[in-house]
Amino acid sequence: MAITQTGGGPVGAARLSLRGAAARLGAWRRDGSDRAIAQRNAGAAFLIRSASAGIIYLTQVLLARWMGRFEFGVYVYAWAWVCFLGMWAAGGIAPAAQRFIPEYRARGDQPGLRGFLFGSRWVSFAYGTIVGVLLAAAVLMLGDRIAPYYWLPLLIGAAVIPIFPVSSVQDTIARCFNWIELGLIPNYVIHPLIICAAVAAVHFLGLGVTAVHGLVAAAVGMWIMTLIQTALLRRRLRRAVAPGERRYELRYWMVSSLPIAFVDGFFLLLTYVDTLILQVFVGPADIAVYYAATKTLAILNFIYFAVSAASAHRFAQYYVAGEHDKLAAFLKDAVRWTFWPSLALGLALLALGKPILSLFGPGFAEGYPLMFVLAIGLMARASVGPAERLLSMQDQQRASAAIYAGAFATNLVLCLALIPHFGLIGAAASTASAIVVESTLLYVVTKRRLGLHIFVFGR
């Protein structure tokens, strides 16, 4: 009893330790340094993406069980086209916002800032509309050459593409103002919840869930989610940016964004080429198995994404200010924040991969060996951190585009060579090899052009 009252002994020591930890946590939360803000933003992004990962993964498991392998494979293939074209349709405006916004704010250029915040979303919507119309036209013109079970899902997907890049731009704008939750929650939490609720209603009404049901839910959910995000973002921007005249530098935005668009285009091709080529050689059921394996391991990308989300505009800020030492120190932290959590999570996923895949339904555990192959590539990417965003924020977009073009070409050639003979494992090996090439080239180019060491070891 005396120990508790006096605060001595192990109980008192524990209390002092807890108080000290709480004090340090409070000080960290109040710290206004760039490093602390970036840590908090990366942590918030990771927590949101981790929570969304559970929601998205559960949604995919339920869709696979309710649809079955065939219909789920059709849904996956059609939505892959939507994601690829929708993100590419932003025309580089979304990632370029991480450069333009810090640049306008650093110069105190309020008219330019207001013009970009308003105009960038309309530009992205125009791009998306054009791409959506082109996809619909292509499906209608090639109708007899497209498998009938893909025809309607692709047309539904074309209807969601116009709003897709708007969501991407608004996500980036919110993150540039350190509103991580506003940037990420609508797309990564609200959207999958809408899909899950809508498809669950179809299932429990006994109507039989198909790929069309999933695509309709995804399309309507994307429009609803983005419009809600638009209203919330407008309210916050009114408080953060004083009203006034707007200056629209469309030519400057488009010229500066074009190299980034090429980078993102090749990155997206690198990401989706295996799934898109698989359709030529295998059926929807096998595509579903491959998708389940890749998405299970793709949780690792959430760490990479979280660090990139919190650091890209910092790279631009230090570059504009000419603070090379701060940039090098911050980059070192960003690489560490990416690699070590990715390694720990990767080992856990590989250990539990088979039972996790079994959640999707019968036959999905066949994709377990694919995870070991894909993990090689993802760990290679984690070992150099958000290197691509670093290059893009340092006016090295052409170098980034060339790197991803080389990685995409590697993936494409290997997919065409290996998939016909080795099937799904050939697709996994092709993708992993391409990511290793990508990571190696990022390291070499960053070292030679910027004089920065981005590999996690050998510092």
Summary of the structure (lengths in Angstrom):
residues: 459
radius of gyration: 23.0
end to end distance: 52.4
largest distance: 86.0
contacts: 1630
relative contact order: 0.11
helix: 86%
strand: 0%
